[in-house]
Amino acid sequence: MKESVCRIAAALAVIGLIAAGAQAAFIVEAHTSGLASENFEGFRGTGSGSVRSLAVGLKATNSIFSYSQGYDYLYWYTPLVDADNYLPAPGTNLGNAHQSSGLVNGVPGLYNVYITWPATTNVNVAGCKLTVTSEGEDVVLDPVNMNTGGTGSPGANDAWYRIAERVRLVTGRTYTVNQKANGTGYVAQRTHGVLWELVEPEAPVADIVETDGVTSVEEGGETDEYAIVLKEQPPTTITITVQVSEPNQIMLNGQESLELTFTPDDWDVPQVVNVVAEQDSTPEPEKAVWVLHMTQVADANFAEPAWDDAFAGLLTVYVRDYAVPGVKI
């Protein structure tokens, strides 16, 4: 077999986690002592440290607050690129009558978005404005009462507060939560963290068939291939665009990017994609590179959005470089 036992085990473990709906979510915390704080930015300064929220899953020892209306707080998340960093069991109490779904993030689908800050009574009564981006229209909440006792306030229970429900996110695209103070003074606004969690994976419109069940390539050595085919006949010509997370690692049919066209006549004929590892002079450990497939419809008058920008499948390619010192079994 061309795959090592360890690599096959790792691949099956990842596939098994997704298939079994393992517990996972992604949290960004504002304070540098917290999770994924590199995905947070406080415009015109990062504000001041304060007591932390007690919502589940948090690691930061402090939250953030500001005095000025000029402080915008920005959180961002890119599904799959940003690896899940919180592992709640299904049904975990997030507070405010919300429960964790227990699904692995990363694949396209419907997500819930939550925010939290510590219990407080001294934030400006004007509150803040929250803007959540997704594949649809922005979700805007304005004003949000930030003081304990405010209706649905995150600070009311030191818990997670859902600010967007079942919004569509797609692998590899970046989404944000912007928090902006509506007033000034001591205190203009507080923040601690934002959580994204998948609640309904999107079913792919295509099937991906891998050789031996795993796609694995070697720099300067073994290549591999996989086939992709639509699950049902489309009403018009469909183009599947193929996006690679690290284009400098692999080539698909000799190209860095790829488009595959299916018509209502040949939709059930599998198209084969050859995968080759890009060879370079830098020794690297084995890595996983994901390949995202999404649909496009060329006809601007096409009136069935279910086929436009639809999820067509996600593939993991394992890239080996035997220039790295080690033992091969």
Stockholm file with secondary structure:
# STOCKHOLM 1.0

chainA/1-329         MKESVCRIAAALAVIGLIAAGAQAAFIVEAHTSGLASENFEGFRGTGSGSVRSLAVGLKATNSIFSYSQGYDYLYWYTPLVDADNYLPAPGTNLGNAHQSSGLVNGVPGLYNVYITWPATTNVNVAGCKLTVTSEGEDVVLDPVNMNTGGTGSPGANDAWYRIAERVRLVTGRTYTVNQKANGTGYVAQRTHGVLWELVEPEAPVADIVETDGVTSVEEGGETDEYAIVLKEQPPTTITITVQVSEPNQIMLNGQESLELTFTPDDWDVPQVVNVVAEQDSTPEPEKAVWVLHMTQVADANFAEPAWDDAFAGLLTVYVRDYAVPGVKI
#=GR chainA/1-329 SS CCSCHHHHHHHHHHHHHHHHTCCCBEEEESSTTSTTGGGEEETTSCCEEECCCCCTTCCCSCEEEESCTTCEEEEEECBTTBCCCBCCCTTCEEETTEECCCCCSSSSEEEEEEEECCCCSCSCTTCEEEEECCSSSCEEEEEECCSTTSTTCGGGTTSCEEEEEEEEECTTCCEEEEEEESSCSTTSEEECEEEEEEEEECCCSEEEEEGGGCEEEETTSCCEEEEEEESSCCSSCEEEEEEESCTTTEEETTBSSEEEEECTTTTTSCEEEEEEECCCSSCCCCEEEEEEEEEEECCTTCCCGGGTTCEEEEEEEEEECTTSCSCCC
#=GC SS_cons         CCSCHHHHHHHHHHHHHHHHTCCCBEEEESSTTSTTGGGEEETTSCCEEECCCCCTTCCCSCEEEESCTTCEEEEEECBTTBCCCBCCCTTCEEETTEECCCCCSSSSEEEEEEEECCCCSCSCTTCEEEEECCSSSCEEEEEECCSTTSTTCGGGTTSCEEEEEEEEECTTCCEEEEEEESSCSTTSEEECEEEEEEEEECCCSEEEEEGGGCEEEETTSCCEEEEEEESSCCSSCEEEEEEESCTTTEEETTBSSEEEEECTTTTTSCEEEEEEECCCSSCCCCEEEEEEEEEEECCTTCCCGGGTTCEEEEEEEEEECTTSCSCCC
//
